[in-house]
């Protein structure tokens, strides 16, 4: 593992030349792991104006969009997604820059300015 990789695991936003960039953290799961954790879910992609968003879908009924937190992927929902798909149309996206979704163009994320000045 490169020396800077362990730092990225502690802090996925790394400083490089004064610019903060979003690391791909955590890595997307393999297709085999996805099928094991989400049997019957269908993988797809949604093209937006600035990114391609990876999704998993399953079920019928009212739509239920499950959004993961930071720094996670759709895998965060593996314990409840199948049961929810029995009553809902479940959609599990990887948010922009996470998992199999594309990252922001250039990979740069400009954090809000904190403090004065």
TIMI-2910 file (N, C-alpha, C, CB; in pm, 1 decimal, decimal comma, always signed):
<rs>
+----------+----------+----------+----------+----------+----------+----------+----------+----------+----------+----------+----------+------+
!      n_x !      n_y !      n_z !     ca_x !     ca_y !     ca_z !      c_x !      c_y !      c_z !     cb_x !     cb_y !     cb_z ! resn !
+----------+----------+----------+----------+----------+----------+----------+----------+----------+----------+----------+----------+------+
!    +85,3 !   -117,3 !     +0,0 !     +0,0 !     +0,0 !     +0,0 !    +89,7 !   +123,3 !     +0,0 !    -97,0 !     +0,0 !   +122,6 !  Unk !
!    +63,6 !   +218,6 !    -89,8 !   +144,1 !   +340,6 !    -89,5 !   +130,0 !   +413,8 !    +43,0 !   +103,2 !   +432,5 !   -205,3 !  Unk !
!   +232,2 !   +488,7 !    +79,7 !   +231,2 !   +560,0 !   +207,6 !   +111,2 !   +651,9 !   +219,8 !   +359,0 !   +640,3 !   +224,4 !  Unk !
!    +70,6 !   +717,4 !   +111,2 !    -40,4 !   +812,0 !   +118,2 !   -175,7 !   +741,2 !   +121,9 !    -35,4 !   +907,3 !     -0,2 !  Unk !
!   -182,7 !   +613,0 !    +89,2 !   -309,7 !   +540,2 !    +91,1 !   -363,8 !   +528,1 !   +232,5 !   -292,8 !   +401,3 !    +29,8 !  Unk !
!   -277,6 !   +505,8 !   +330,6 !   -326,4 !   +496,1 !   +467,8 !   -381,4 !   +630,5 !   +514,9 !   -214,1 !   +448,5 !   +561,7 !  Unk !
!   -322,8 !   +739,7 !   +470,3 !   -375,3 !   +871,6 !   +504,4 !   -512,1 !   +893,1 !   +442,9 !   -279,6 !   +981,0 !   +458,4 !  Unk !
!   -531,4 !   +844,7 !   +320,2 !   -661,9 !   +859,0 !   +255,5 !   -768,4 !   +779,7 !   +329,3 !   -654,7 !   +813,9 !   +109,7 !  Unk !
!   -731,8 !   +666,0 !   +387,1 !   -828,9 !   +588,0 !   +463,6 !   -873,2 !   +665,7 !   +587,9 !   -769,0 !   +451,1 !   +503,9 !  Unk !
!   -782,0 !   +740,9 !   +647,9 !   -817,0 !   +822,2 !   +764,4 !   -893,7 !   +946,9 !   +723,0 !   -691,1 !   +861,4 !   +842,1 !  Unk !
!   -854,9 !  +1006,9 !   +610,3 !   -916,4 !  +1130,6 !   +564,7 !   -926,4 !  +1127,3 !   +412,9 !   -835,6 !  +1254,6 !   +612,5 !  Unk !
!  -1044,6 !  +1088,9 !   +358,4 !  -1056,6 !  +1075,7 !   +213,6 !  -1042,8 !  +1206,7 !   +136,8 !  -1187,3 !  +1014,4 !   +180,9 !  Unk !
!  -1053,0 !  +1319,7 !   +203,2 !  -1027,9 !  +1447,2 !   +136,8 !   -883,1 !  +1483,0 !   +162,9 !  -1125,2 !  +1560,0 !   +187,4 !  Unk !
!   -799,3 !  +1471,0 !    +61,2 !   -656,8 !  +1495,7 !    +79,9 !   -618,7 !  +1631,8 !    +24,4 !   -573,7 !  +1385,8 !    +12,8 !  Unk !
!   -517,9 !  +1691,1 !    +84,1 !   -466,7 !  +1819,7 !    +36,9 !   -361,7 !  +1794,6 !    -70,0 !   -407,3 !  +1903,2 !   +154,1 !  Unk !
!   -376,2 !  +1858,2 !   -183,7 !   -276,4 !  +1847,3 !   -289,9 !   -266,3 !  +1983,6 !   -356,9 !   -313,8 !  +1734,8 !   -393,9 !  Unk !
!   -151,7 !  +2048,2 !   -343,7 !   -129,6 !  +2181,8 !   -401,6 !   -236,5 !  +2281,0 !   -356,4 !   -128,1 !  +2173,8 !   -555,0 !  Unk !
!   -281,3 !  +2268,3 !   -232,3 !   -379,8 !  +2361,8 !   -179,8 !   -521,4 !  +2334,6 !   -225,5 !   -342,6 !  +2499,3 !   -218,0 !  Unk !
!   -545,3 !  +2226,6 !   -299,2 !   -679,4 !  +2193,5 !   -347,9 !   -722,7 !  +2063,1 !   -282,8 !   -682,6 !  +2182,0 !   -504,3 !  Unk !
!   -842,7 !  +2060,3 !   -230,0 !   -893,7 !  +1936,8 !   -171,4 !   -956,7 !  +1854,0 !   -281,7 !   -996,3 !  +1965,8 !    -57,7 !  Unk !
!   -924,9 !  +1726,2 !   -285,7 !   -983,0 !  +1639,7 !   -387,3 !  -1052,3 !  +1522,3 !   -320,9 !   -875,6 !  +1590,5 !   -485,7 !  Unk !
!  -1157,7 !  +1474,7 !   -383,4 !  -1237,0 !  +1364,7 !   -331,2 !  -1175,2 !  +1233,1 !   -374,9 !  -1383,5 !  +1374,8 !   -378,5 !  Unk !
!  -1134,7 !  +1152,4 !   -280,7 !  -1079,2 !  +1020,1 !   -311,2 !  -1193,5 !   +922,7 !   -336,9 !   -988,4 !   +969,1 !   -195,0 !  Unk !
!  -1167,2 !   +817,8 !   -413,4 !  -1267,5 !   +713,2 !   -434,3 !  -1260,0 !   +620,3 !   -313,9 !  -1243,8 !   +634,5 !   -570,3 !  Unk !
!  -1339,6 !   +650,5 !   -213,3 !  -1335,7 !   +577,9 !    -87,8 !  -1476,7 !   +552,8 !    -43,3 !  -1256,8 !   +654,4 !    +19,6 !  Unk !
!  -1518,6 !   +438,6 !     -8,4 !  -1447,6 !   +312,2 !    -27,2 !  -1457,9 !   +264,1 !   -171,2 !  -1502,5 !   +205,7 !    +67,3 !  Unk !
!  -1379,2 !   +163,8 !   -203,7 !  -1380,2 !   +108,7 !   -339,6 !  -1514,4 !    +41,8 !   -367,3 !  -1264,2 !     +7,5 !   -359,2 !  Unk !
!  -1558,1 !    +42,7 !   -494,7 !  -1683,8 !    -24,3 !   -526,8 !  -1671,8 !   -174,8 !   -503,6 !  -1724,5 !     +4,2 !   -672,5 !  Unk !
!  -1781,2 !   -239,5 !   -461,3 !  -1776,6 !   -383,7 !   -440,9 !  -1769,7 !   -456,6 !   -574,9 !  -1899,0 !   -430,7 !   -360,8 !  Unk !
!  -1719,8 !   -578,5 !   -572,3 !  -1714,8 !   -659,3 !   -694,4 !  -1856,8 !   -699,3 !   -734,9 !  -1625,6 !   -785,8 !   -673,9 !  Unk !
!  -1873,4 !   -739,2 !   -861,1 !  -2004,0 !   -785,1 !   -910,0 !  -2051,5 !   -906,4 !   -831,0 !  -1996,9 !   -819,3 !  -1060,2 !  Unk !
!  -1959,2 !   -994,5 !   -794,0 !  -1995,1 !  -1114,2 !   -717,7 !  -2047,2 !  -1077,6 !   -579,2 !  -1874,3 !  -1207,8 !   -705,2 !  Unk !
!  -1980,7 !   -983,8 !   -512,9 !  -2024,4 !   -940,9 !   -380,8 !  -2160,1 !   -871,7 !   -389,6 !  -1920,3 !   -847,4 !   -317,4 !  Unk !
!  -2178,1 !   -788,5 !   -490,3 !  -2306,7 !   -720,1 !   -508,3 !  -2418,8 !   -820,8 !   -524,4 !  -2302,1 !   -626,5 !   -629,9 !  Unk !
!  -2400,5 !   -925,1 !   -605,5 !  -2505,0 !  -1026,0 !   -624,4 !  -2532,0 !  -1104,1 !   -496,4 !  -2465,8 !  -1122,0 !   -736,0 !  Unk !
!  -2428,2 !  -1128,1 !   -418,2 !  -2446,1 !  -1199,5 !   -291,8 !  -2522,8 !  -1114,2 !   -190,2 !  -2309,8 !  -1240,3 !   -234,2 !  Unk !
!  -2490,9 !   -985,0 !   -183,6 !  -2556,2 !   -895,9 !    -87,8 !  -2693,1 !   -848,1 !   -133,3 !  -2468,9 !   -777,3 !    -61,8 !  Unk !
!  -2713,2 !   -840,5 !   -265,8 !  -2837,0 !   -785,6 !   -321,7 !  -2894,8 !   -879,4 !   -428,0 !  -2811,5 !   -645,8 !   -382,2 !  Unk !
!  -2933,8 !  -1001,3 !   -389,7 !  -2985,7 !  -1095,7 !   -489,5 !  -3112,7 !  -1041,2 !   -555,6 !  -3014,5 !  -1232,6 !   -424,1 !  Unk !
!  -3116,8 !  -1050,7 !   -687,6 !  -3233,9 !  -1006,3 !   -762,4 !  -3237,0 !   -858,4 !   -795,2 !  -3354,8 !  -1040,1 !   -687,0 !  Unk !
!  -3145,3 !   -781,2 !   -741,9 !  -3141,2 !   -638,4 !   -774,5 !  -3081,4 !   -621,7 !   -913,8 !  -3058,6 !   -558,3 !   -668,4 !  Unk !
!  -3129,1 !   -522,2 !   -985,7 !  -3083,0 !   -494,5 !  -1121,7 !  -2996,0 !   -369,6 !  -1118,8 !  -3203,4 !   -476,6 !  -1219,9 !  Unk !
!  -2874,3 !   -382,5 !  -1170,6 !  -2782,6 !   -269,0 !  -1176,7 !  -2815,0 !   -182,3 !  -1297,2 !  -2636,3 !   -317,0 !  -1182,8 !  Unk !
!  -2796,8 !    -53,5 !  -1282,0 !  -2819,0 !    +39,6 !  -1391,9 !  -2742,9 !   +167,7 !  -1367,1 !  -2968,3 !    +68,7 !  -1410,0 !  Unk !
!  -2753,6 !   +258,2 !  -1463,2 !  -2686,8 !   +387,5 !  -1452,6 !  -2784,0 !   +496,6 !  -1493,6 !  -2558,7 !   +391,9 !  -1540,0 !  Unk !
!  -2774,2 !   +610,7 !  -1428,0 !  -2853,5 !   +728,9 !  -1460,5 !  -2755,3 !   +837,7 !  -1499,9 !  -2945,1 !   +774,0 !  -1339,6 !  Unk !
!  -2771,1 !   +889,8 !  -1621,3 !  -2684,6 !   +997,8 !  -1669,1 !  -2743,6 !  +1130,5 !  -1624,9 !  -2668,2 !   +993,2 !  -1824,2 !  Unk !
!  -2664,6 !  +1211,3 !  -1553,9 !  -2708,0 !  +1344,1 !  -1512,5 !  -2624,6 !  +1447,1 !  -1586,6 !  -2695,7 !  +1362,4 !  -1358,4 !  Unk !
!  -2647,0 !  +1573,6 !  -1559,3 !  -2571,8 !  +1678,5 !  -1626,0 !  -2423,2 !  +1675,3 !  -1597,4 !  -2625,7 !  +1810,1 !  -1587,1 !  Unk !
!  -2382,4 !  +1625,4 !  -1480,2 !  -2241,5 !  +1628,0 !  -1446,4 !  -2182,5 !  +1496,6 !  -1401,4 !  -2219,9 !  +1725,9 !  -1342,7 !  Unk !
!  -2263,4 !  +1388,9 !  -1401,9 !  -2211,2 !  +1261,6 !  -1352,4 !  -2296,2 !  +1146,1 !  -1403,5 !  -2206,9 !  +1260,7 !  -1198,6 !  Unk !
!  -2240,2 !  +1027,2 !  -1394,9 !  -2313,6 !   +904,6 !  -1423,2 !  -2330,5 !   +833,4 !  -1289,7 !  -2239,1 !   +813,6 !  -1529,9 !  Unk !
!  -2455,3 !   +813,1 !  -1248,7 !  -2485,8 !   +758,5 !  -1117,0 !  -2521,0 !   +610,9 !  -1128,7 !  -2601,0 !   +836,3 !  -1051,0 !  Unk !
!  -2449,9 !   +526,9 !  -1054,5 !  -2475,5 !   +383,2 !  -1049,6 !  -2592,3 !   +357,0 !   -954,5 !  -2348,0 !   +304,9 !  -1004,3 !  Unk !
!  -2683,7 !   +268,0 !   -994,8 !  -2797,0 !   +233,6 !   -909,5 !  -2819,6 !    +82,6 !   -907,8 !  -2923,9 !   +305,9 !   -957,3 !  Unk !
!  -2885,6 !    +37,1 !   -803,8 !  -2943,3 !    -96,8 !   -797,0 !  -3091,8 !    -77,1 !   -773,0 !  -2876,2 !   -185,7 !   -683,4 !  Unk !
!  -3175,1 !   -162,6 !   -836,7 !  -3320,5 !   -149,4 !   -823,1 !  -3383,6 !   -287,0 !   -804,1 !  -3381,3 !    -78,7 !   -947,1 !  Unk !
!  -3492,1 !   -288,8 !   -724,8 !  -3569,8 !   -412,0 !   -707,3 !  -3701,9 !   -377,1 !   -641,1 !  -3491,4 !   -517,4 !   -622,6 !  Unk !
!  -3803,3 !   -454,8 !   -673,0 !  -3931,4 !   -443,9 !   -604,7 !  -4037,0 !   -371,7 !   -684,8 !  -3913,3 !   -374,9 !   -475,4 !  Unk !
!  -4155,0 !   -369,2 !   -626,8 !  -4267,1 !   -295,2 !   -684,8 !  -4342,3 !   -231,6 !   -569,5 !  -4361,4 !   -388,2 !   -771,1 !  Unk !
!  -4418,3 !   -130,9 !   -601,4 !  -4486,9 !    -56,0 !   -497,5 !  -4438,3 !    +86,1 !   -495,6 !  -4467,0 !   -120,5 !   -361,4 !  Unk !
!  -4467,8 !   +157,9 !   -389,3 !  -4424,0 !   +297,3 !   -381,2 !  -4271,4 !   +305,8 !   -387,5 !  -4476,0 !   +362,9 !   -251,4 !  Unk !
!  -4218,4 !   +408,8 !   -452,4 !  -4072,7 !   +421,4 !   -462,3 !  -4010,2 !   +453,3 !   -326,9 !  -4035,4 !   +529,9 !   -563,6 !  Unk !
!  -3892,7 !   +395,4 !   -303,5 !  -3815,9 !   +421,0 !   -182,1 !  -3669,9 !   +438,6 !   -221,6 !  -3832,9 !   +305,1 !    -77,8 !  Unk !
!  -3620,6 !   +559,6 !   -207,8 !  -3483,5 !   +594,0 !   -242,9 !  -3398,9 !   +589,9 !   -115,4 !  -3475,9 !   +734,8 !   -311,6 !  Unk !
!  -3299,5 !   +500,2 !   -113,0 !  -3213,0 !   +485,3 !     +4,2 !  -3076,6 !   +545,7 !    -26,3 !  -3199,1 !   +335,6 !    +45,0 !  Unk !
!  -3043,3 !   +654,2 !    +42,3 !  -2916,8 !   +724,9 !    +20,7 !  -2818,3 !   +690,1 !   +130,6 !  -2939,1 !   +877,3 !    +15,3 !  Unk !
!  -2696,7 !   +654,0 !    +91,5 !  -2593,4 !   +621,2 !   +188,9 !  -2532,5 !   +746,9 !   +247,3 !  -2485,2 !   +535,2 !   +125,5 !  Unk !
!  -2458,3 !   +729,3 !   +355,4 !  -2389,2 !   +839,9 !   +420,3 !  -2245,5 !   +851,6 !   +373,8 !  -2393,1 !   +823,3 !   +570,2 !  Unk !
!  -2170,1 !   +933,2 !   +443,7 !  -2030,1 !   +958,5 !   +411,9 !  -1943,5 !   +877,3 !   +505,4 !  -1996,1 !  +1109,1 !   +422,3 !  Unk !
!  -1845,7 !   +808,6 !   +463,1 !  -1801,5 !   +778,2 !   +327,4 !  -1841,7 !   +635,7 !   +291,2 !  -1648,4 !   +797,0 !   +313,7 !  Unk !
!  -1962,8 !   +613,1 !   +251,8 !  -2015,5 !   +479,5 !   +225,2 !  -2058,5 !   +465,7 !    +79,5 !  -2133,5 !   +449,1 !   +318,2 !  Unk !
!  -2116,0 !   +350,0 !    +47,2 !  -2177,6 !   +323,3 !    -82,9 !  -2312,3 !   +259,3 !    -57,1 !  -2087,1 !   +231,3 !   -172,8 !  Unk !
!  -2377,9 !   +214,7 !   -164,9 !  -2507,2 !   +146,3 !   -151,9 !  -2499,6 !    +23,2 !    -62,1 !  -2558,3 !   +105,8 !   -289,0 !  Unk !
!  -2381,0 !    -31,5 !    -42,5 !  -2363,0 !   -151,6 !    +39,7 !  -2411,4 !   -128,5 !   +183,0 !  -2215,2 !   -194,0 !    +40,4 !  Unk !
!  -2415,6 !     -3,3 !   +227,3 !  -2463,3 !    +27,9 !   +362,2 !  -2603,7 !    -27,3 !   +387,4 !  -2462,5 !   +178,8 !   +384,4 !  Unk !
!  -2681,7 !    -48,8 !   +282,7 !  -2821,3 !    -92,0 !   +295,4 !  -2840,7 !   -243,2 !   +280,0 !  -2905,1 !    -20,9 !   +193,0 !  Unk !
!  -2732,7 !   -321,9 !   +272,4 !  -2747,2 !   -463,4 !   +239,7 !  -2830,0 !   -543,4 !   +340,3 !  -2612,3 !   -524,8 !   +228,2 !  Unk !
!  -2836,9 !   -502,5 !   +464,5 !  -2912,9 !   -580,0 !   +563,5 !  -3063,8 !   -558,8 !   +555,3 !  -2865,9 !   -544,7 !   +701,6 !  Unk !
!  -3108,9 !   -449,1 !   +495,6 !  -3252,8 !   -419,6 !   +493,1 !  -3312,2 !   -409,8 !   +352,7 !  -3278,3 !   -291,2 !   +565,5 !  Unk !
!  -3228,4 !   -398,5 !   +250,7 !  -3277,7 !   -371,1 !   +115,1 !  -3370,6 !   -479,6 !    +62,4 !  -3161,3 !   -355,2 !    +20,5 !  Unk !
!  -3335,7 !   -606,8 !    +78,9 !  -3421,1 !   -714,0 !    +26,3 !  -3557,6 !   -716,0 !    +92,3 !  -3354,0 !   -848,4 !    +45,1 !  Unk !
!  -3562,0 !   -697,6 !   +222,1 !  -3689,9 !   -696,3 !   +293,0 !  -3774,7 !   -576,1 !   +249,9 !  -3666,8 !   -693,3 !   +445,6 !  Unk !
!  -3712,6 !   -460,8 !   +233,2 !  -3786,5 !   -342,2 !   +188,2 !  -3840,1 !   -360,2 !    +47,0 !  -3697,1 !   -218,4 !   +194,0 !  Unk !
!  -3766,3 !   -434,5 !    -38,7 !  -3808,4 !   -456,8 !   -177,4 !  -3934,0 !   -543,7 !   -186,0 !  -3695,4 !   -521,9 !   -256,5 !  Unk !
!  -3973,4 !   -607,1 !    -77,9 !  -4098,4 !   -683,5 !    -77,0 !  -4219,9 !   -592,3 !    -78,5 !  -4103,8 !   -774,5 !    +45,0 !  Unk !
!  -4204,8 !   -467,8 !    -31,6 !  -4317,4 !   -373,3 !    -24,2 !  -4297,9 !   -246,9 !   -106,1 !  -4341,4 !   -335,1 !   +117,8 !  Unk !
!  -4174,0 !   -218,7 !   -147,6 !  -4143,2 !    -93,9 !   -215,5 !  -4061,2 !   -118,4 !   -341,6 !  -4068,6 !     +0,1 !   -121,8 !  Unk !
!  -4058,7 !    -18,6 !   -429,6 !  -3963,8 !    -15,1 !   -541,1 !  -3838,4 !    +52,9 !   -486,8 !  -4023,0 !    +61,8 !   -668,8 !  Unk !
!  -3740,9 !    -27,3 !   -450,0 !  -3621,3 !    +22,9 !   -383,2 !  -3516,7 !    +63,7 !   -486,7 !  -3563,7 !    -83,6 !   -287,2 !  Unk !
!  -3460,8 !   +181,8 !   -467,5 !  -3352,0 !   +231,7 !   -552,2 !  -3235,4 !   +266,3 !   -460,5 !  -3397,1 !   +357,2 !   -637,9 !  Unk !
!  -3118,9 !   +206,8 !   -492,1 !  -2996,6 !   +227,7 !   -413,8 !  -2890,7 !   +291,8 !   -503,4 !  -2944,2 !    +92,7 !   -353,4 !  Unk !
!  -2874,2 !   +422,4 !   -498,0 !  -2767,9 !   +484,2 !   -578,4 !  -2636,4 !   +491,5 !   -501,9 !  -2809,5 !   +624,3 !   -622,5 !  Unk !
!  -2527,8 !   +495,9 !   -577,3 !  -2398,9 !   +537,7 !   -522,2 !  -2391,9 !   +686,7 !   -550,3 !  -2274,8 !   +457,6 !   -585,9 !  Unk !
!  -2380,6 !   +767,5 !   -447,4 !  -2375,1 !   +911,7 !   -468,6 !  -2254,2 !   +949,4 !   -552,6 !  -2371,4 !   +985,5 !   -334,8 !  Unk !
!  -2260,8 !  +1065,5 !   -611,8 !  -2155,8 !  +1114,8 !   -700,5 !  -2018,7 !  +1106,7 !   -633,0 !  -2185,4 !  +1259,4 !   -743,1 !  Unk !
!  -1925,2 !  +1037,5 !   -700,9 !  -1790,7 !  +1022,8 !   -648,2 !  -1769,4 !   +899,9 !   -562,2 !  -1756,3 !  +1141,8 !   -570,2 !  Unk !
!  -1873,3 !   +821,1 !   -538,6 !  -1864,4 !   +702,9 !   -453,4 !  -1899,6 !   +577,4 !   -532,1 !  -1957,0 !   +716,9 !   -331,7 !  Unk !
!  -1841,3 !   +464,7 !   -489,0 !  -1873,4 !   +336,4 !   -551,1 !  -1848,6 !   +338,9 !   -700,3 !  -2017,4 !   +299,1 !   -523,7 !  Unk !
!  -1949,7 !   +295,9 !   -777,5 !  -1937,2 !   +290,2 !   -922,9 !  -1991,0 !   +414,7 !   -992,5 !  -2008,8 !   +169,1 !   -975,1 !  Unk !
!  -2029,8 !   +517,8 !   -918,4 !  -2071,9 !   +643,5 !   -979,8 !  -1948,6 !   +724,9 !  -1015,8 !  -2165,3 !   +723,7 !   -884,8 !  Unk !
!  -1963,5 !   +809,8 !  -1118,8 !  -1848,7 !   +891,0 !  -1159,0 !  -1823,2 !   +999,3 !  -1055,6 !  -1871,5 !   +953,9 !  -1298,1 !  Unk !
!  -1698,8 !  +1044,0 !  -1051,8 !  -1662,5 !  +1149,8 !   -958,7 !  -1679,1 !  +1284,8 !  -1027,5 !  -1517,4 !  +1131,4 !   -907,3 !  Unk !
!  -1680,0 !  +1392,5 !   -951,0 !  -1692,0 !  +1525,0 !  -1011,6 !  -1580,4 !  +1547,6 !  -1113,4 !  -1688,4 !  +1634,5 !   -903,3 !  Unk !
!  -1611,3 !  +1618,8 !  -1219,3 !  -1512,2 !  +1647,2 !  -1322,6 !  -1389,3 !  +1710,0 !  -1259,8 !  -1570,5 !  +1739,5 !  -1431,2 !  Unk !
!  -1274,6 !  +1652,5 !  -1287,6 !  -1150,8 !  +1700,7 !  -1229,9 !  -1124,9 !  +1648,7 !  -1090,4 !  -1151,1 !  +1848,2 !  -1227,8 !  Unk !
!  -1226,7 !  +1587,7 !  -1028,9 !  -1211,3 !  +1531,3 !   -896,1 !  -1199,8 !  +1634,0 !   -786,1 !  -1093,0 !  +1444,7 !   -893,1 !  Unk !
!  -1223,5 !  +1761,8 !   -816,0 !  -1204,5 !  +1867,0 !   -717,3 !  -1335,3 !  +1898,1 !   -648,0 !  -1147,6 !  +1992,8 !   -782,3 !  Unk !
!  -1329,0 !  +1902,7 !   -516,7 !  -1442,5 !  +1944,8 !   -435,5 !  -1398,1 !  +2068,9 !   -360,4 !  -1490,6 !  +1830,8 !   -336,9 !  Unk !
!  -1470,6 !  +2176,9 !   -379,0 !  -1436,5 !  +2301,7 !   -310,1 !  -1519,4 !  +2310,1 !   -183,5 !  -1461,0 !  +2426,6 !   -401,5 !  Unk !
!  -1455,2 !  +2291,6 !    -66,8 !  -1529,3 !  +2295,8 !    +58,5 !  -1572,8 !  +2438,8 !    +89,7 !  -1444,2 !  +2239,2 !   +173,5 !  Unk !
!  -1679,2 !  +2452,0 !   +167,9 !  -1720,3 !  +2588,2 !   +206,6 !  -1612,4 !  +2652,3 !   +292,8 !  -1856,0 !  +2585,9 !   +283,0 !  Unk !
!  -1602,1 !  +2782,5 !   +284,6 !  -1506,0 !  +2855,5 !   +364,7 !  -1558,2 !  +2866,2 !   +507,6 !  -1478,9 !  +2995,7 !   +304,8 !  Unk !
!  -1474,3 !  +2828,4 !   +602,7 !  -1513,3 !  +2835,5 !   +742,7 !  -1439,1 !  +2952,3 !   +809,3 !  -1483,2 !  +2700,7 !   +815,9 !  Unk !
!  -1502,1 !  +3013,2 !   +901,5 !  -1436,5 !  +3120,6 !   +975,7 !  -1446,4 !  +3253,1 !   +903,5 !  -1291,5 !  +3086,7 !  +1000,0 !  Unk !
!  -1362,1 !  +3343,6 !   +945,4 !  -1362,8 !  +3479,2 !   +887,4 !  -1257,5 !  +3491,6 !   +778,8 !  -1338,5 !  +3585,6 !   +996,5 !  Unk !
!  -1289,4 !  +3573,0 !   +679,3 !  -1190,2 !  +3603,6 !   +577,2 !  -1218,6 !  +3536,5 !   +454,8 !  -1056,9 !  +3569,6 !   +619,1 !  Unk !
+----------+----------+----------+----------+----------+----------+----------+----------+----------+----------+----------+----------+------+
</rs>
